[in-house]
Amino acid sequence: MKTIKIVGVPEHFNMPWYQSIADRDFERVGVDLQWTDIPEGTGKMCQMLRSGETDMAVVLTEGMVKDILGGCPAKIVQLYVATPLVWGIHVGGKSAFQEVSDLQHTTAAISRFGSGSHLMAYVHAQQQGWDTATLQFQIVHTLEGAVEALQQGTADYFMWERFMTQPIVDSGIFRRLGVCPTPWPCFVIAVRDEVLANENEAVRSIVNTINAKTQHFKEQTHLIAQLAQRFHQKEEALEAWLSCTEWSQNPLSEKEFELVQNHLWSLNLIDKKDTFATVVNLLK
């Protein structure tokens, strides 16, 4: 049996992975898939791919494209979630800020540089017509770190997935001033080049197995109740999230790749453009 290490955020998007591991689906295709939750998000997972700490990662599209273009020895092998991620724009519950426009020239909390919270702050600023060269950041590592930073005033706003932050908004710790959907499909599956070269069959088995799970994921009975229990969410919020979320069983297309790359280029977040084949491996 092949041992493959994989990382992802501990969020509802990855429930199909948790279920497949619990159901021993990967073992049936000869793979011991070892999953690790990474609450720090995409920036940390890109670092782990670079260092060889993990073989695979379920990461945000923009963060993975940026890191591969920056030299990360990995490839995107498939889209995982085909719909945009809806980022909430949050301030502290007692903050004086009332409108998104109030956040110009303030400090954004981010999990780390290269993370989704970092890159999407640029996307959001561009959409608002702000000068992205003047953006200021405070690294907070995790959602818990962001809560502390906004409460203590060391950062002014924080962008994170709108539904995962809902309990914090409901409690009054955060206030949500708006949302910012990604202009592209939000999650991809990435694999280190060395693993692709040496364990291609195992990677294909993993991808085929998760595709079989995601294809019928939303058809499960009692799914909302399972998600609510695991992620401490209200069922009505999860119903809203499921209604706007679609998983993918397809590769990242060249058009989608160019959309992300051109956006990163326009924001001066990458030093060079490269080819589709440099970033994406179409598993055969």
C-alpha positions as CSV (number, residue, x, y, z in Angstrom):
1,M,0.0,0.0,0.0
2,K,1.3,3.5,-0.9
3,T,1.5,6.1,1.8
4,I,0.6,9.6,0.5
5,K,0.4,12.7,2.7
6,I,-2.2,15.4,2.0
7,V,-3.1,18.7,3.7
8,G,-6.2,20.9,3.6
9,V,-8.0,23.5,5.7
10,P,-10.4,22.2,8.4
11,E,-13.5,23.5,6.7
12,H,-16.7,22.2,5.3
13,F,-15.4,22.2,1.8
14,N,-13.2,19.2,2.8
15,M,-16.0,17.1,4.3
16,P,-15.8,14.7,1.3
17,W,-12.1,13.9,2.2
18,Y,-13.0,13.3,5.8
19,Q,-15.8,11.0,4.8
20,S,-13.7,9.0,2.2
21,I,-11.0,8.5,4.8
22,A,-13.4,7.4,7.4
23,D,-15.1,5.0,4.9
24,R,-11.6,3.6,4.0
25,D,-12.2,4.4,0.3
26,F,-8.6,5.2,-0.4
27,E,-7.4,2.0,1.3
28,R,-9.6,0.0,-1.2
29,V,-7.5,1.4,-4.1
30,G,-4.2,0.7,-2.3
31,V,-3.4,4.1,-0.8
32,D,-2.9,5.0,2.9
33,L,-3.9,8.6,2.6
34,Q,-2.7,10.6,5.6
35,W,-4.7,13.8,6.0
36,T,-3.5,16.8,8.1
37,D,-5.6,19.8,8.9
38,I,-3.8,23.1,8.3
39,P,-5.8,26.0,9.9
40,E,-3.1,28.5,8.7
41,G,-4.4,28.0,5.2
42,T,-2.9,28.1,1.7
43,G,0.3,30.0,2.4
44,K,1.3,27.4,4.9
45,M,0.4,24.5,2.6
46,C,2.4,26.0,-0.3
47,Q,5.4,26.1,2.1
48,M,4.8,22.5,3.0
49,L,4.7,21.4,-0.7
50,R,8.0,23.3,-1.2
51,S,9.7,21.6,1.8
52,G,8.4,18.2,1.0
53,E,6.4,18.0,4.3
54,T,3.4,17.0,2.3
55,D,2.8,15.2,-1.0
56,M,-0.5,16.8,-2.0
57,A,-2.7,19.8,-0.9
58,V,-6.2,21.0,-1.3
59,V,-5.5,24.7,-1.7
60,L,-6.9,28.0,-3.0
61,T,-6.5,28.4,-6.7
62,E,-4.9,31.9,-6.7
63,G,-2.4,31.0,-4.0
64,M,-1.3,27.8,-5.7
65,V,-1.0,29.4,-9.1
66,K,1.1,32.2,-7.6
67,D,3.4,29.8,-5.7
68,I,4.0,27.5,-8.7
69,L,4.8,30.6,-10.8
70,G,7.2,31.6,-8.0
71,G,9.1,28.3,-8.2
72,C,7.1,25.8,-6.0
73,P,7.9,22.3,-7.5
74,A,4.3,21.2,-7.8
75,K,1.4,21.0,-10.3
76,I,-2.3,21.5,-10.1
77,V,-3.9,18.2,-11.2
78,Q,-7.6,19.1,-10.8
79,L,-10.2,21.6,-9.8
80,Y,-11.7,20.6,-6.5
81,V,-14.4,23.3,-6.0
82,A,-15.8,24.8,-9.2
83,T,-17.7,27.7,-7.6
84,P,-16.2,30.9,-6.2
85,L,-15.2,31.3,-2.6
86,V,-17.3,34.0,-0.9
87,W,-14.9,36.0,1.3
88,G,-16.5,38.0,4.1
89,I,-15.0,41.3,5.0
90,H,-14.9,41.5,8.8
91,V,-14.2,44.1,11.4
92,G,-14.3,43.8,15.2
93,G,-17.7,43.8,16.8
94,K,-17.0,47.2,18.5
95,S,-15.1,48.7,15.6
96,A,-16.0,52.2,14.5
97,F,-15.9,51.1,10.8
98,Q,-19.4,51.0,9.3
99,E,-18.8,50.7,5.5
100,V,-16.3,48.9,3.3
101,S,-15.2,52.3,2.1
102,D,-14.1,53.1,5.6
103,L,-11.3,50.5,5.3
104,Q,-9.2,52.3,2.8
105,H,-5.8,53.1,4.3
106,T,-6.3,50.6,7.2
107,T,-4.5,47.4,8.1
108,A,-5.7,44.0,6.9
109,A,-5.1,40.9,9.0
110,I,-3.8,38.0,6.9
111,S,-2.8,34.5,7.8
112,R,0.5,34.9,6.0
113,F,1.9,36.4,2.8
114,G,0.8,34.4,-0.2
115,S,-2.3,33.2,1.6
116,G,-5.8,33.7,0.3
117,S,-6.5,36.4,2.9
118,H,-3.5,38.3,1.5
119,L,-4.2,37.9,-2.2
120,M,-7.9,38.5,-1.9
121,A,-7.2,41.8,0.0
122,Y,-5.5,43.0,-3.3
123,V,-8.4,41.7,-5.4
124,H,-10.9,43.5,-3.2
125,A,-8.9,46.7,-3.1
126,Q,-8.6,46.7,-6.9
127,Q,-12.4,46.3,-7.1
128,Q,-12.9,49.2,-4.7
129,G,-10.5,51.4,-6.8
130,W,-8.0,51.7,-4.0
131,D,-4.2,52.1,-4.6
132,T,-3.1,48.5,-4.0
133,A,0.5,49.7,-3.5
134,T,-0.5,51.3,-0.2
135,L,-2.1,48.2,1.4
136,Q,-0.9,47.4,4.9
137,F,-0.9,43.9,6.5
138,Q,-0.6,42.3,9.9
139,I,0.2,38.5,10.0
140,V,-2.1,36.7,12.3
141,H,-1.6,33.0,11.2
142,T,-5.1,31.7,12.0
143,L,-8.7,32.7,12.4
144,E,-8.2,32.7,16.1
145,G,-5.3,35.1,15.6
146,A,-7.5,37.4,13.5
147,V,-10.1,37.5,16.3
148,E,-7.4,38.6,18.7
149,A,-5.9,41.2,16.3
150,L,-9.3,42.8,15.6
151,Q,-10.2,42.9,19.2
152,Q,-6.9,44.4,20.3
153,G,-6.8,46.8,17.4
154,T,-3.5,45.6,15.9
155,A,-5.4,45.1,12.6
156,D,-8.6,46.7,11.3
157,Y,-10.2,44.1,9.0
158,F,-10.0,40.5,8.0
159,M,-11.1,38.6,5.0
160,W,-12.1,34.9,5.5
161,E,-14.7,32.5,4.1
162,R,-18.1,34.0,4.8
163,F,-19.8,30.9,6.1
164,M,-17.0,29.6,8.4
165,T,-16.9,33.0,10.1
166,Q,-20.7,33.1,10.6
167,P,-20.6,31.8,14.2
168,I,-18.1,34.6,15.1
169,V,-20.4,37.2,13.4
170,D,-23.4,35.7,15.2
171,S,-21.6,36.1,18.6
172,G,-20.9,39.7,17.9
173,I,-17.1,39.3,17.9
174,F,-17.0,40.2,14.2
175,R,-19.2,42.4,12.1
176,R,-19.4,41.7,8.4
177,L,-19.3,44.8,6.2
178,G,-19.5,43.1,2.9
179,V,-18.5,40.1,0.8
180,C,-16.0,39.6,-2.1
181,P,-16.4,36.4,-4.2
182,T,-13.3,35.1,-6.0
183,P,-13.5,35.8,-9.8
184,W,-12.5,32.1,-10.4
185,P,-13.2,28.6,-9.1
186,C,-11.8,28.5,-5.6
187,F,-10.1,25.2,-4.7
188,V,-7.6,23.0,-6.6
189,I,-5.7,19.8,-5.8
190,A,-2.0,20.2,-6.1
191,V,0.8,17.5,-6.1
192,R,4.6,17.8,-5.7
193,D,6.4,17.1,-9.0
194,E,8.4,14.3,-7.4
195,V,5.3,12.6,-6.3
196,L,3.7,13.0,-9.7
197,A,6.8,11.4,-11.3
198,N,7.1,8.5,-8.9
199,E,3.5,7.8,-7.7
200,N,1.4,8.8,-10.7
201,E,-0.9,5.8,-10.4
202,A,-1.5,6.4,-6.7
203,V,-2.3,10.1,-7.4
204,R,-4.8,9.1,-10.1
205,S,-6.4,6.6,-7.7
206,I,-6.8,9.3,-5.1
207,V,-8.3,11.8,-7.5
208,N,-10.7,9.3,-9.0
209,T,-11.8,8.2,-5.5
210,I,-12.5,11.8,-4.3
211,N,-14.3,12.5,-7.5
212,A,-16.6,9.6,-6.9
213,K,-17.4,11.0,-3.5
214,T,-17.9,14.6,-4.6
215,Q,-20.1,13.7,-7.5
216,H,-22.9,12.6,-5.2
217,F,-21.9,14.4,-2.1
218,K,-24.9,16.7,-1.9
219,E,-27.3,13.8,-2.4
220,Q,-26.6,12.3,1.1
221,T,-29.3,12.2,3.6
222,H,-28.6,13.9,6.9
223,L,-25.7,15.8,5.4
224,I,-26.7,19.2,6.8
225,A,-26.9,17.7,10.3
226,Q,-23.5,16.0,9.9
227,L,-21.9,19.3,8.8
228,A,-23.6,21.3,11.5
229,Q,-22.2,18.9,14.2
230,R,-18.7,18.8,12.8
231,F,-18.3,22.5,12.1
232,H,-20.5,24.1,14.7
233,Q,-22.7,25.9,12.2
234,K,-26.4,26.6,12.1
235,E,-28.3,24.3,9.6
236,E,-29.8,27.2,7.7
237,A,-26.3,28.7,7.1
238,L,-25.1,25.4,5.8
239,E,-28.1,25.0,3.5
240,A,-27.2,28.4,2.0
241,W,-23.6,27.4,1.6
242,L,-24.4,24.1,-0.1
243,S,-26.8,25.9,-2.5
244,C,-24.0,28.0,-3.8
245,T,-21.2,25.4,-3.8
246,E,-20.4,22.9,-6.5
247,W,-17.5,20.4,-6.5
248,S,-15.6,19.6,-9.6
249,Q,-14.4,16.4,-11.2
250,N,-12.6,18.3,-14.0
251,P,-9.1,19.7,-14.7
252,L,-8.4,23.4,-14.3
253,S,-8.9,24.8,-17.8
254,E,-6.4,27.0,-19.6
255,K,-9.0,29.8,-19.7
256,E,-9.4,29.6,-15.9
257,F,-5.6,29.5,-15.4
258,E,-5.1,32.6,-17.6
259,L,-7.9,34.4,-15.7
260,V,-6.0,33.8,-12.4
261,Q,-2.6,34.5,-13.9
262,N,-3.7,37.8,-15.6
263,H,-5.3,39.0,-12.4
264,L,-2.2,38.3,-10.3
265,W,-0.1,40.0,-13.0
266,S,-2.3,43.1,-13.0
267,L,-1.9,43.3,-9.2
268,N,1.9,43.0,-9.4
269,L,1.7,39.8,-7.3
270,I,3.8,37.8,-9.7
271,D,7.1,38.6,-11.4
272,K,6.5,36.8,-14.6
273,K,3.9,34.9,-16.6
274,D,4.3,31.3,-17.7
275,T,2.6,28.6,-19.6
276,F,-0.4,26.5,-18.7
277,A,1.8,23.4,-18.8
278,T,4.1,24.9,-16.2
279,V,1.3,25.1,-13.7
280,V,-1.2,22.3,-14.6
281,N,-0.6,18.6,-15.1
282,L,-3.5,16.8,-16.9
283,L,-3.6,13.4,-15.3
284,K,-4.0,10.6,-17.8
